[in-house]
């Protein structure tokens, strides 16, 4: 047994690291602490999470961008990250100036907007990025997918005027409960986090920012709690808290109101009267990081992910060699319907069904002599099984494997 397999076997079977090993999603090695090696099944799942986020932000009018991984020290000093997060940034020598791998995408998005030199007609500007980020976390704090050194932040920013803030916050927040329900999280709380002890900007700016964000959350008309001191160093934030099946609370989605960085970078727009005014910047994320959200998701479902998220949705198991041609025809039909399918004809039927269950595959389609003769499929789900026509099996699987509305 490898060291990684031995470590996984020593964990609680409901720990996301043990589940990731059982589902053949990813692994970790000492040669890359805090960084995941993604297996094919894991990368499929990772892409599904990316796609879900992209659908959500595209529907809200965001444009996807890509910014550099390595930025020089003056930019990080201007943003304040060098002062506030210097110990948590991977730095490199870059000729006359130091540089750092980005821990966040904010300064890069600011550069894009500054180059555009927007007017009031351009606002709001909504940018989104699947940002590959690096943070120099202490080795003792690393914990599987929940705390990494390399991760992907579903980062996004809205650049708008003061009078657009409430509508933009409400626009982002309105669809989040339904978004999380699609992943099986039905108990979702909301918190308003206010100024921390260590922060940038003056008290007047913080008073204004907190007042604007509180107006926005009141506009939503949903219950919320206040978390004193829980804001980012540049502004207050709203946090969506998901409760898993064990009652644990996880902060995931967030939207932060920032009056500090637009002033540090003198980021302005031209209003209808020709005046140059500072923009307001909203930082938002659905997951926080894709990796951490996946860890939460695995533990919440104990590895039995919703069918729309399963890396493989159907395993087709012909009972014997004589049934293989029909199994291949069923496989082709299901693939044509957009389902993620694998044909498994290696070993006993009982072993193949057990292996599919072990990998978290939600459906097994068994093909034997009776099914070949009748043109049917013996469809086994997690909770029930039935023999149905191929047309009925395709229709049911399409319905069961769709992303919930």
C-alpha positions as CSV (number, residue, x, y, z in Angstrom):
1,X,0.0,0.0,0.0
2,X,1.3,3.5,-0.9
3,X,1.9,6.1,1.7
4,X,-1.1,8.1,0.3
5,X,-3.3,5.1,0.4
6,X,-2.2,4.2,3.9
7,X,-2.9,7.8,5.1
8,X,-6.4,7.7,3.4
9,X,-7.2,4.3,5.1
10,X,-6.4,5.8,8.5
11,X,-9.0,8.6,8.1
12,X,-12.6,8.7,9.1
13,X,-14.4,7.2,6.0
14,X,-16.5,10.3,5.8
15,X,-13.5,12.6,5.7
16,X,-13.2,14.2,2.3
17,X,-9.6,13.0,1.9
18,X,-10.8,9.4,2.4
19,X,-13.7,9.9,0.1
20,X,-11.5,11.5,-2.6
21,X,-9.3,8.4,-2.5
22,X,-12.2,6.0,-2.6
23,X,-13.8,7.9,-5.5
24,X,-10.4,8.1,-7.3
25,X,-10.6,11.9,-7.6
26,X,-7.1,13.1,-6.5
27,X,-4.2,12.6,-4.3
28,X,-1.5,14.6,-2.4
29,X,2.3,14.0,-2.2
30,X,5.0,15.4,0.0
31,X,6.7,16.8,-3.1
32,X,3.9,19.3,-3.5
33,X,2.5,20.1,-0.1
34,X,-0.9,21.7,-0.2
35,X,-1.4,21.1,-3.9
36,X,-3.6,18.4,-5.4
37,X,-2.8,15.9,-8.2
38,X,-6.1,15.6,-10.1
39,X,-7.1,12.3,-11.5
40,X,-9.4,12.1,-14.6
41,X,-12.5,11.5,-12.5
42,X,-11.6,14.3,-10.2
43,X,-10.9,16.7,-13.0
44,X,-14.3,15.9,-14.5
45,X,-15.9,16.9,-11.2
46,X,-13.7,20.0,-10.9
47,X,-14.8,21.1,-14.4
48,X,-18.5,20.5,-13.5
49,X,-18.1,22.9,-10.6
50,X,-16.4,25.4,-12.9
51,X,-19.2,25.1,-15.4
52,X,-21.9,25.6,-12.8
53,X,-20.2,28.8,-11.6
54,X,-19.8,30.0,-15.2
55,X,-23.5,29.5,-15.9
56,X,-24.4,31.4,-12.8
57,X,-22.2,34.5,-13.4
58,X,-22.9,34.6,-17.2
59,X,-26.6,34.8,-16.4
60,X,-25.9,37.8,-14.2
61,X,-24.0,39.6,-16.9
62,X,-20.4,39.0,-16.0
63,X,-17.6,38.8,-18.5
64,X,-14.8,36.2,-17.9
65,X,-11.2,37.4,-18.0
66,X,-7.7,36.1,-17.2
67,X,-5.0,38.0,-15.4
68,X,-1.3,37.2,-14.8
69,X,-0.1,34.8,-12.1
70,X,3.0,36.8,-11.2
71,X,2.8,40.5,-10.4
72,X,5.6,42.8,-9.1
73,X,5.8,44.1,-5.6
74,X,4.8,47.8,-6.3
75,X,1.3,46.6,-7.4
76,X,0.9,44.5,-4.3
77,X,2.1,47.4,-2.1
78,X,-0.4,49.7,-3.7
79,X,-3.2,47.3,-3.1
80,X,-2.1,46.7,0.5
81,X,-1.7,42.9,0.1
82,X,2.1,43.2,0.6
83,X,1.6,44.8,4.0
84,X,-1.3,42.8,5.1
85,X,-0.4,39.3,3.7
86,X,3.3,39.5,3.1
87,X,3.9,36.3,5.2
88,X,1.3,34.4,3.1
89,X,2.6,35.3,-0.4
90,X,5.0,33.3,-2.5
91,X,7.7,35.8,-3.5
92,X,10.4,35.6,-6.1
93,X,13.3,37.8,-7.2
94,X,12.5,39.5,-10.5
95,X,15.5,41.6,-11.4
96,X,15.3,45.0,-9.7
97,X,12.0,44.3,-8.0
98,X,10.5,41.4,-6.1
99,X,7.3,39.8,-7.4
100,X,4.7,37.5,-5.9
101,X,2.3,34.8,-7.1
102,X,-1.2,36.2,-6.8
103,X,-3.2,35.2,-3.7
104,X,-6.2,37.0,-5.2
105,X,-7.2,38.5,-8.5
106,X,-8.3,41.9,-7.4
107,X,-5.4,44.0,-8.5
108,X,-5.4,42.4,-11.9
109,X,-9.1,43.2,-12.4
110,X,-8.4,46.8,-11.4
111,X,-5.8,47.1,-14.1
112,X,-8.3,46.0,-16.7
113,X,-10.9,48.6,-15.6
114,X,-8.3,51.3,-15.3
115,X,-7.2,50.7,-18.9
116,X,-10.8,51.0,-20.1
117,X,-11.2,54.5,-18.5
118,X,-15.0,54.0,-18.1
119,X,-17.8,56.5,-18.2
120,X,-21.1,56.3,-16.4
121,X,-22.6,54.6,-19.5
122,X,-20.2,51.6,-19.1
123,X,-21.3,50.9,-15.5
124,X,-21.7,48.5,-13.9
125,X,-18.7,46.6,-15.1
126,X,-18.8,42.9,-14.0
127,X,-15.7,40.8,-14.4
128,X,-15.2,37.1,-13.4
129,X,-12.2,34.8,-13.3
130,X,-11.4,31.3,-12.4
131,X,-8.2,32.5,-10.7
132,X,-5.4,30.1,-10.0
133,X,-4.1,31.5,-6.6
134,X,-1.2,30.6,-4.3
135,X,-0.8,31.3,-0.6
136,X,2.1,30.3,1.5
137,X,0.1,28.5,4.3
138,X,2.0,27.0,7.2
139,X,2.5,23.3,6.6
140,X,0.8,22.5,9.9
141,X,-2.4,24.3,8.8
142,X,-2.8,22.3,5.5
143,X,-5.9,20.1,5.5
144,X,-6.7,18.3,2.3
145,X,-8.9,20.3,0.0
146,X,-10.0,22.6,2.9
147,X,-6.7,24.4,3.2
148,X,-4.3,24.5,0.3
149,X,-1.4,26.4,-1.0
150,X,-2.6,26.2,-4.6
151,X,-6.3,26.6,-5.3
152,X,-8.8,28.1,-7.8
153,X,-10.9,31.1,-6.6
154,X,-14.1,31.8,-8.5
155,X,-13.2,35.4,-8.3
156,X,-15.3,38.3,-9.5
157,X,-15.6,42.0,-9.2
158,X,-18.3,44.6,-9.9
159,X,-17.2,48.2,-10.6
160,X,-20.1,50.6,-10.1
161,X,-21.3,53.9,-8.8
162,X,-22.6,54.5,-5.3
163,X,-26.2,54.5,-6.4
164,X,-25.8,51.1,-8.1
165,X,-24.5,49.2,-5.0
166,X,-27.7,48.1,-3.5
167,X,-29.1,46.7,-6.8
168,X,-25.8,45.0,-7.6
169,X,-25.6,43.3,-4.2
170,X,-29.2,42.2,-4.4
171,X,-28.7,41.0,-8.0
172,X,-25.8,38.7,-6.8
173,X,-27.5,37.5,-3.7
174,X,-31.0,36.8,-5.0
175,X,-30.0,33.6,-6.9
176,X,-27.6,32.1,-4.4
177,X,-30.0,30.1,-2.2
178,X,-31.2,28.3,-5.3
179,X,-27.6,27.8,-6.6
180,X,-26.7,26.1,-3.3
181,X,-29.8,24.0,-3.3
182,X,-28.6,22.5,-6.6
183,X,-25.7,21.0,-4.6
184,X,-27.9,19.7,-1.8
185,X,-27.5,22.5,0.7
186,X,-30.9,23.6,1.9
187,X,-29.9,25.3,5.2
188,X,-28.2,28.5,4.2
189,X,-27.6,31.5,6.5
190,X,-26.5,35.1,5.9
191,X,-24.1,37.2,7.9
192,X,-22.9,40.8,7.7
193,X,-19.2,41.1,8.7
194,X,-18.0,44.5,9.9
195,X,-14.7,46.3,10.2
196,X,-11.7,44.3,11.6
197,X,-9.2,45.7,14.0
198,X,-6.5,45.7,11.3
199,X,-7.9,47.5,8.3
200,X,-7.2,50.0,5.6
201,X,-9.1,53.3,5.1
202,X,-10.5,55.8,7.6
203,X,-13.5,55.4,9.9
204,X,-15.7,57.7,7.7
205,X,-15.2,55.4,4.7
206,X,-15.9,52.3,6.8
207,X,-19.1,54.0,8.2
208,X,-20.2,54.7,4.7
209,X,-19.3,51.2,3.4
210,X,-21.1,49.4,6.3
211,X,-24.2,51.6,5.8
212,X,-24.4,50.8,2.1
213,X,-24.0,47.1,2.6
214,X,-26.6,47.1,5.4
215,X,-29.0,48.9,3.1
216,X,-28.4,46.3,0.5
217,X,-29.0,43.3,2.8
218,X,-32.1,44.9,4.2
219,X,-33.3,45.3,0.6
220,X,-33.1,41.5,0.3
221,X,-35.6,41.1,3.1
222,X,-33.9,37.9,4.5
223,X,-32.7,37.3,8.0
224,X,-29.1,37.9,8.8
225,X,-26.7,38.1,11.7
226,X,-23.9,40.6,12.3
227,X,-20.3,39.4,12.8
228,X,-18.4,42.2,14.4
229,X,-14.8,42.4,13.2
230,X,-15.2,39.8,10.5
231,X,-14.7,42.0,7.4
232,X,-11.8,42.0,5.0
233,X,-9.0,44.6,5.5
234,X,-10.5,46.8,2.8
235,X,-14.2,46.5,3.5
236,X,-17.3,44.9,5.1
237,X,-18.8,41.8,3.5
238,X,-21.9,39.6,3.3
239,X,-21.2,35.9,3.8
240,X,-23.4,32.9,2.9
241,X,-23.0,30.1,5.4
242,X,-23.9,26.5,4.4
243,X,-24.8,23.9,7.0
244,X,-24.0,20.4,6.1
245,X,-25.8,17.1,7.1
246,X,-23.7,17.0,10.4
247,X,-24.8,20.6,11.3
248,X,-21.4,22.1,10.6
249,X,-21.3,25.7,9.3
250,X,-19.2,26.6,6.3
251,X,-18.7,30.1,4.9
252,X,-18.7,29.9,1.1
253,X,-20.3,32.7,-1.0
254,X,-19.3,36.2,-0.2
255,X,-19.7,39.8,-1.5
256,X,-17.5,42.5,-0.1
257,X,-17.9,46.3,-0.5
258,X,-14.7,48.1,-1.1
259,X,-14.1,51.8,-1.1
260,X,-10.4,51.5,-0.3
261,X,-8.8,49.9,-3.4
262,X,-10.5,52.2,-5.9
263,X,-8.9,55.1,-4.1
264,X,-5.5,53.5,-3.7
265,X,-5.4,53.0,-7.5
266,X,-7.3,56.2,-8.2
267,X,-9.9,54.2,-10.2
268,X,-12.5,56.6,-11.5
269,X,-15.3,56.9,-14.0
270,X,-16.7,60.0,-15.7
271,X,-20.2,60.8,-14.6
272,X,-23.1,62.3,-16.7
273,X,-21.9,65.8,-15.7
274,X,-18.3,65.2,-16.8
275,X,-16.9,64.9,-13.2
276,X,-14.4,62.1,-12.5
277,X,-15.6,60.1,-9.5
278,X,-14.2,57.1,-7.7
279,X,-15.7,53.8,-8.4
280,X,-17.1,51.4,-5.8
281,X,-15.7,47.9,-6.0
282,X,-17.6,44.8,-5.0
283,X,-15.6,41.5,-4.6
284,X,-17.8,38.4,-4.9
285,X,-17.4,34.6,-5.0
286,X,-19.9,31.7,-5.1
287,X,-17.6,29.0,-3.7
288,X,-14.7,30.8,-2.1
289,X,-12.5,28.2,-3.7
290,X,-13.5,25.3,-5.9
291,X,-11.3,22.9,-4.0
292,X,-12.6,23.8,-0.6
293,X,-16.2,23.7,-1.8
294,X,-15.6,20.2,-3.2
295,X,-14.2,19.0,0.1
296,X,-17.4,20.3,1.9
297,X,-19.5,18.8,-0.8
298,X,-17.9,15.3,-0.5
299,X,-18.4,15.3,3.3
300,X,-22.0,16.6,3.0
301,X,-23.0,13.8,0.6
302,X,-20.6,11.1,2.0
303,X,-19.3,10.6,-1.5
304,X,-22.8,9.9,-3.0
305,X,-22.9,13.1,-5.0
306,X,-26.1,14.3,-6.8
307,X,-26.3,12.5,-10.2
308,X,-25.7,15.7,-12.2
309,X,-22.4,16.1,-10.4
310,X,-21.2,12.4,-10.5
311,X,-18.0,12.1,-12.6
312,X,-19.6,9.0,-14.1
313,X,-23.4,8.9,-14.1
314,X,-24.0,5.4,-15.5
315,X,-22.0,2.2,-15.7
316,X,-23.3,-0.3,-18.2
317,X,-22.7,-3.9,-17.2
318,X,-23.4,-6.7,-19.7
319,X,-23.8,-10.0,-17.9
320,X,-21.8,-12.0,-20.4
321,X,-19.9,-11.7,-23.7
322,X,-23.0,-12.4,-25.8
323,X,-24.7,-9.3,-24.4
324,X,-21.8,-6.9,-25.2
325,X,-23.1,-5.7,-28.6
326,X,-26.4,-4.7,-27.1
327,X,-24.5,-3.0,-24.2
328,X,-22.4,-1.0,-26.7
329,X,-25.6,0.1,-28.4
330,X,-27.0,1.3,-25.1
331,X,-23.8,3.0,-24.3
332,X,-23.9,4.9,-27.6
333,X,-27.5,5.9,-27.0
334,X,-26.8,7.2,-23.5
335,X,-23.7,9.1,-24.7
336,X,-25.8,10.7,-27.4
337,X,-28.2,11.9,-24.7
338,X,-25.3,13.8,-23.1
339,X,-24.8,11.4,-20.1
340,X,-21.4,10.4,-18.7
341,X,-21.2,6.7,-19.3
342,X,-18.7,3.9,-18.9
343,X,-19.1,0.3,-20.1
344,X,-17.6,-2.3,-17.7
345,X,-17.4,-5.9,-18.8
346,X,-14.4,-7.0,-16.7
347,X,-15.1,-9.5,-13.9
348,X,-18.3,-10.9,-12.3
349,X,-21.5,-8.9,-12.3
350,X,-21.5,-8.6,-8.6
351,X,-18.0,-7.2,-8.5
352,X,-18.8,-4.7,-11.2
353,X,-21.9,-3.5,-9.4
354,X,-19.9,-3.2,-6.1
355,X,-17.1,-1.3,-7.9
356,X,-19.6,1.2,-9.3
357,X,-21.1,1.7,-5.9
358,X,-17.6,2.2,-4.4
359,X,-16.9,4.9,-7.0
360,X,-20.2,6.7,-6.2
361,X,-21.8,6.0,-9.6
362,X,-25.5,6.7,-9.2
363,X,-26.8,4.2,-11.8
364,X,-25.9,0.8,-13.2
365,X,-27.6,-0.5,-16.4
366,X,-27.5,-4.3,-16.5
367,X,-27.9,-6.0,-19.8
368,X,-28.6,-9.8,-19.9
369,X,-30.3,-12.3,-22.2
370,X,-33.8,-11.1,-21.1
371,X,-33.0,-7.5,-21.7
372,X,-31.5,-8.2,-25.1
373,X,-34.6,-10.2,-26.1
374,X,-37.1,-7.6,-24.9
375,X,-35.1,-4.5,-25.8
376,X,-35.1,-3.4,-22.1
377,X,-32.5,-2.3,-19.5
378,X,-32.3,-3.4,-15.8
379,X,-31.7,0.0,-14.3
380,X,-30.3,0.0,-10.7
381,X,-30.2,3.3,-8.8
382,X,-29.1,4.1,-5.3
383,X,-32.6,3.6,-3.9
384,X,-34.5,1.4,-6.3
385,X,-34.3,-0.8,-9.4
386,X,-36.6,-1.6,-12.3
387,X,-36.6,-3.1,-15.8
388,X,-37.7,-0.6,-18.3
389,X,-37.5,0.0,-22.1
390,X,-34.4,1.7,-23.5
391,X,-36.5,4.8,-24.3
392,X,-37.8,5.0,-20.8
393,X,-34.3,4.4,-19.3
394,X,-32.9,7.3,-21.4
395,X,-35.7,9.6,-20.4
396,X,-35.4,8.7,-16.7
397,X,-31.6,9.1,-16.7
398,X,-31.8,12.4,-18.5
399,X,-34.3,13.7,-16.0
400,X,-32.5,12.3,-13.0
401,X,-29.0,13.6,-14.1
402,X,-30.1,17.1,-15.0
403,X,-28.9,20.1,-13.0
404,X,-31.8,21.0,-10.7
405,X,-33.6,24.2,-11.8
